[in-house]
Amino acid sequence: MKPNKNHHLETRSLFAGYDPSENFGAVKPPIHPASTFVFPSARAGAALMETAYGIEGAETPEGDGFIYSRLGNPTLTVAEKRLATWDGADAAAFFASGMAAISTTLMAHTSKERPLYYVGPLYGGTQHIIDYILPEMGVEVVKLDSLDDLESMGKPESLPGMVYLETPANPTLQVHDIELATNWTKSNSTEEERILVVVDNTFLGPIIQRPLELGADLNVYSATKYIGGHSDLIAGGVSGEAKAMAKVYEYRTFFGGMADPWTSWLLARSMETLHIRAKRQTESARKVLDFLQEKPGVPRNGINNVLSAWEQDLAGKSDYKNAAIVKKQQKNGGAMLAFELPGGRKAAHAFLDSLEVFQLAVSLGSTESLAEHPASMTHAGVSTEDKERTGITEGLVRLSIGLENADDLIADIEQALEAARLSLEEKNALR
Ligand SMILES: *Cc1c(COP(=O)(O)O)cnc(C)c1O
């Protein structure tokens, strides 16, 4: 296509992966549901297959021939080229879910010899793999309290396969300094043993946070969230440096967790509006955040605590080094917010039951605004001790800001706060 490196990202991504002249001039890509692809000749088929399996002496296949849709599919390729373009990555891969993307990446780049280092809190599914599945496979897991621990640890005996982190983290929106990890892995990697930095970038996505530009090797995504963006699909993505991606593709081929053609088509379509959604959703989130605070760092009367990955609201807190990290690595604070109601679970549930514009559901990053109660919903499986340590209190409510008018969202929160307050008064009157 005509757009080139001199064009802006949103221009290039719109054209990435698809050429109308190869498809009857159709301005949009078709869906290719085919499971298998006809080889032009036996010799060409052999070249394709032997190359795919890395057989020595294989003939170089002509063009980018497809074989079988578990290995690759034209619709999947369109979506992957778009994600790679958005992320400024050498390559990208889409999976059937965020967990398929994350588990495949963890398996591809850790082993008995190469431990996993990670810093929490992490998405519950990822934490489960780390706590139960990797150890069963003999992979040593090292939990860091903070990325600062890397420096004080000195040179490890067995080099980890990767340092894995999620920023901002779910649901407290705590941020981690990506460069602390990438500086450490760069100075400790060797020629033969490279240590990757893998960042779960689900909460911000390529428009707001660009980990590869800070030296990270791979991004992983739940594409179910902002990349899909419409609560109508489940998918996952990985993007990054070519060599690290090659192993991810190999593992995906044999684990079989690729995204199907229909999901790929939806993803390619959704990525055309990714920047517009990110812009509007973050603008509205900023307005909702301003409503939740009397002034930066001071929660509105009736709310205990406001959590966000925005820099300004936290500036007032003296022990808060996050503001500097946010400023360095994020364009803005994204569209996820959380706040704590006094009155614990009863107040939080009353608040959620009173919402009329926000819909009560887990998940996030969609066109519609969603609200949920982490302690009893997304994080119900987390131990009481870990909940306390990471700030997942009984009064905490998480919001995902969508595309509704921000004033309607604010009015909805205001009336639900009042309903939660009244429900507590009733409870007290009954005592
Ligand atoms: C939802 C989510 C996942 C898991 O993705 P699925 O698409 O549900 O498999 C992983 N990481 C984060 C941060 C998430 O929010």
The ligand as an SDF file (V2000), in Angstrom:
LIG
                    3D

 15 15  0  0  0  0  0  0  0  0999 V2000
   -8.8120   -9.8870   30.9940 C   0  0  0  0  0  0  0  0  0  0  0  0
   -7.3520   -9.8500   31.2370 C   0  0  0  0  0  0  0  0  0  0  0  0
   -6.5270  -10.9480   30.9240 C   0  0  0  0  0  0  0  0  0  0  0  0
   -7.0820  -12.2650   30.3900 C   0  0  0  0  0  0  0  0  0  0  0  0
   -7.6170  -12.1140   29.1140 O   0  0  0  0  0  0  0  0  0  0  0  0
   -8.8060  -13.0410   28.5160 P   0  0  0  0  0  0  0  0  0  0  0  0
   -9.0610  -12.4310   27.1870 O   0  0  0  0  0  0  0  0  0  0  0  0
   -9.9520  -12.9550   29.4640 O   0  0  0  0  0  0  0  0  0  0  0  0
   -8.2750  -14.4280   28.4480 O   0  0  0  0  0  0  0  0  0  0  0  0
   -5.1620  -10.8110   31.1240 C   0  0  0  0  0  0  0  0  0  0  0  0
   -4.6260   -9.6860   31.6220 N   0  0  0  0  0  0  0  0  0  0  0  0
   -5.3840   -8.6230   31.9640 C   0  0  0  0  0  0  0  0  0  0  0  0
   -4.7440   -7.4070   32.5100 C   0  0  0  0  0  0  0  0  0  0  0  0
   -6.7750   -8.6660   31.7850 C   0  0  0  0  0  0  0  0  0  0  0  0
   -7.5190   -7.6100   32.1320 O   0  0  0  0  0  0  0  0  0  0  0  0
  1  2  1  0
  2  3  1  0
  2 14  2  0
  3  4  1  0
  3 10  2  0
  4  5  1  0
  5  6  1  0
  6  7  2  0
  6  8  1  0
  6  9  1  0
 10 11  1  0
 11 12  2  0
 12 13  1  0
 12 14  1  0
 14 15  1  0
M  END
$$$$
